[in-house]
Amino acid sequence: MPTLPTLSRIDLNADLGEGYGPWRIGADADLLDIVTSANVACGGHAGDPDTMGDTLLAARARGVVVGAHPGYADPLGFGRRVIPMTPQGIERMVATQIGALMGAAALAGVRVGYVKAHGALANLAADDREVADAIARAVVAVSPDLAVLAMSGTEQVRAAEACGLTVYAEVFADRAYLPNGRLVPRHLPGAVIGDAAAATARLLGVLASGRMPVRDGPPIALAMQSVCIHGDSPDAVAMARHLRRALAEAGITLAPFLPGG
């Protein structure tokens, strides 16, 4: 497989608004000063009307593009546990969460431009076409104008494309990869990359070659229009700042993946 061309432009996204009431997770205000797109929790794994509203207003003030970040309704597990559900149940859950954020966005004067599934739901949709199709149908039902941001090279990308949705692919700056293009499970050592310098060096190599280093195998080719940093990580702000500075020094423009963003 040929090497992909060097990228000169990339989006930097983070999962934000992942608190409830007075409880906050992550340094959203600091991250919104750095990222170009924000995936906002919609009341499933995290988020409530006030948290959504405050996050949307903060994103609007900084000109950050906003997307819906639906996940399993499992706040105790932070949406990182698979909850057995039918495809219809997943479709309804995702549509309802997108609608909730769009309602909050209407009050905040913000446009929701895309949808990115969270945690265990996204990981399951990467390989389970029925789950991926359910998510895509939910997006189309709410608004076919919404784009989808999904893990590069997965069934979710193919399902969204099959529904006629515009799809953008992402890679993760702070997660290790397997040879099949999936993320190393969080319970395994080295799954989460907390060293900003190491994560940045790897990402610059990926942007130059189009190939992601993986565990126990040669680098694999991955398409990408966006890079994700997990906002709940204690190292998220330091890593985001390090990445942004290094990308600028490398002559890579940080800009939203959505046209006009």
C-alpha positions in Angstrom: 0.0 0.0 0.0 1.5 3.4 -1.0 2.4 6.0 1.6 -0.2 8.7 2.0 0.9 12.3 1.3 2.1 14.6 4.1 -0.8 16.5 5.6 -0.5 20.2 5.9 -3.8 20.8 7.7 -5.5 19.0 10.6 -8.3 19.4 13.1 -7.7 18.9 16.8 -10.8 17.7 18.7 -11.6 16.9 22.4 -14.4 15.4 24.3 -15.9 18.1 26.5 -18.9 18.9 28.7 -18.4 15.6 30.5 -19.7 16.6 33.9 -23.0 16.7 35.8 -24.4 19.6 37.8 -21.7 20.9 40.0 -19.3 18.1 39.1 -16.8 18.8 36.4 -14.5 16.5 34.6 -11.6 18.0 32.6 -10.4 21.6 32.1 -12.9 22.5 29.3 -12.2 26.2 29.3 -8.4 25.6 28.8 -9.0 23.0 26.1 -11.4 25.2 24.2 -8.6 27.7 23.9 -6.6 25.1 22.1 -8.8 22.7 20.1 -10.7 23.5 16.8 -13.6 21.1 17.4 -15.5 20.1 20.5 -17.4 16.9 21.0 -20.0 17.8 23.6 -21.6 15.1 25.8 -25.4 14.9 25.3 -26.7 13.5 28.6 -25.9 9.8 28.2 -22.4 9.0 29.6 -22.3 12.6 30.9 -23.8 16.1 30.5 -27.0 17.8 31.6 -28.8 20.9 30.3 -26.7 23.4 32.2 -23.4 21.6 31.4 -24.4 21.4 27.8 -25.4 25.0 27.6 -22.3 26.4 29.4 -20.0 24.3 27.1 -21.8 25.4 24.0 -21.6 29.1 25.0 -17.9 28.7 25.8 -17.3 27.1 22.4 -19.2 29.8 20.6 -17.1 32.5 22.3 -13.9 30.9 21.0 -15.2 30.0 17.5 -14.8 26.3 18.1 -16.9 24.0 16.0 -19.4 21.8 18.0 -20.4 18.2 17.5 -22.7 15.9 19.5 -21.1 13.2 21.5 -23.7 10.5 22.3 -22.9 7.4 24.3 -24.4 4.7 26.4 -26.6 6.0 29.2 -24.1 4.8 31.8 -22.6 7.7 33.8 -21.2 5.4 36.5 -19.2 3.7 33.8 -18.6 6.9 31.9 -20.0 5.2 28.8 -17.0 2.9 28.6 -19.0 -0.3 29.3 -21.1 -2.0 26.6 -24.8 -2.0 27.6 -26.7 -4.8 25.8 -29.2 -3.0 23.5 -31.1 -3.8 20.3 -30.2 -1.8 17.2 -33.5 0.0 17.5 -32.7 0.9 21.1 -29.3 2.3 20.0 -30.9 4.2 17.2 -33.5 5.8 19.6 -30.8 6.5 22.2 -28.5 8.3 19.8 -31.2 10.3 18.1 -32.6 11.5 21.5 -29.1 12.6 22.7 -28.3 14.4 19.4 -31.7 16.1 19.7 -31.0 17.2 23.3 -27.8 18.9 22.3 -29.4 20.5 19.3 -32.1 22.0 21.6 -29.4 23.3 24.0 -27.5 24.7 21.0 -30.6 26.5 19.7 -30.8 28.4 23.0 -27.0 29.1 22.9 -27.1 30.3 19.3 -24.7 27.5 18.2 -24.9 25.2 15.2 -24.2 21.5 15.8 -22.2 20.3 12.8 -21.4 16.7 13.4 -21.9 13.6 15.5 -19.1 11.5 17.1 -20.1 8.4 19.1 -18.5 8.0 22.6 -16.5 5.3 24.3 -17.8 1.8 24.3 -20.5 2.7 21.7 -17.9 3.9 19.3 -15.7 0.9 19.9 -18.5 -1.5 19.3 -19.7 0.4 16.1 -16.1 0.1 14.8 -16.7 -3.7 14.1 -20.4 -4.3 14.5 -22.2 -3.2 11.3 -25.6 -3.4 12.9 -24.6 -1.0 15.6 -22.9 1.3 13.1 -26.0 1.3 10.9 -28.2 2.2 13.9 -26.0 5.2 14.7 -26.0 6.3 11.0 -29.8 6.0 10.8 -30.2 8.1 13.9 -28.1 10.8 12.5 -30.0 10.8 9.2 -33.3 10.9 11.0 -32.4 13.9 13.1 -30.6 15.8 10.3 -29.0 14.4 7.1 -26.9 17.7 7.1 -25.0 16.5 10.1 -21.5 15.0 9.4 -20.1 12.0 11.2 -16.7 12.0 12.9 -15.5 8.3 13.3 -12.5 6.2 14.0 -10.5 5.8 10.8 -11.1 2.6 8.8 -14.1 1.2 10.7 -17.6 -0.1 10.0 -18.9 3.2 11.4 -17.2 5.1 8.5 -18.7 2.6 6.0 -22.2 2.7 7.5 -22.3 6.5 7.5 -21.1 6.7 3.9 -23.8 4.1 2.9 -26.5 6.4 4.4 -25.2 9.3 2.3 -23.7 11.2 5.3 -20.4 13.2 5.0 -17.8 11.3 7.0 -14.5 12.5 8.5 -11.9 10.2 9.9 -10.0 10.7 13.2 -7.0 9.2 14.9 -6.2 9.4 18.6 -3.1 11.2 19.9 -3.3 9.7 23.3 -4.1 6.1 22.6 -2.1 3.1 21.4 -3.3 1.1 18.4 -3.6 -2.6 17.4 -2.6 -4.0 14.0 -6.3 -4.1 12.9 -6.6 -0.3 13.4 -8.5 -0.5 16.7 -7.5 1.0 20.0 -5.6 -1.1 22.6 -8.1 -1.8 25.3 -7.8 0.6 28.3 -7.1 -2.2 30.8 -3.9 -3.2 29.1 -0.6 -1.5 29.9 0.4 1.3 27.6 -3.1 1.7 26.1 -3.2 5.4 27.1 -0.3 7.6 26.2 0.3 10.3 28.9 3.7 11.6 27.7 3.0 14.7 25.6 6.4 14.6 23.9 6.0 10.9 23.0 2.5 11.5 21.7 3.5 14.5 19.7 6.5 12.7 18.1 4.3 9.8 17.1 1.6 12.1 15.7 4.1 14.1 13.6 5.3 10.9 12.1 1.8 9.8 11.3 0.9 13.1 9.6 4.1 12.9 7.5 3.6 9.2 6.5 -0.1 8.5 6.8 0.9 5.4 8.8 0.1 4.7 12.5 2.6 2.7 14.6 0.8 -0.3 16.2 1.5 -2.8 18.9 3.1 -6.0 17.6 3.1 -5.2 14.0 4.3 -2.8 11.2 2.7 0.7 10.9 -0.7 0.7 9.2 -2.2 3.3 6.7 -5.0 5.4 8.2 -6.9 8.2 6.6 -7.4 11.2 8.9 -8.9 14.7 9.0 -8.9 15.1 12.8 -6.9 14.2 15.9 -8.6 13.5 19.2 -7.4 14.2 22.7 -9.5 12.8 25.6 -10.7 15.7 27.7 -11.0 13.7 30.8 -7.3 12.8 30.9 -5.3 14.6 33.6 -2.7 15.3 31.0 -5.1 16.6 28.4 -4.3 20.4 28.6 -0.6 19.9 28.6 -0.7 17.4 25.8 -3.0 19.7 23.7 -0.7 22.7 24.2 2.3 20.6 23.3 0.6 19.2 20.2 -0.6 22.6 19.0 2.8 24.2 19.4 4.6 21.3 17.7 2.1 21.3 14.8 2.6 25.0 14.2 6.4 24.6 14.3 6.1 21.9 11.7 4.1 24.2 9.4 0.8 22.2 9.9 -2.3 24.4 10.0 -4.8 23.7 12.8 -8.3 24.2 11.4 -11.8 22.5 11.8 -12.5 19.6 9.5 -15.9 21.0 8.7 -15.9 23.4 5.7 -16.6 26.9 6.8 -15.6 26.1 10.4 
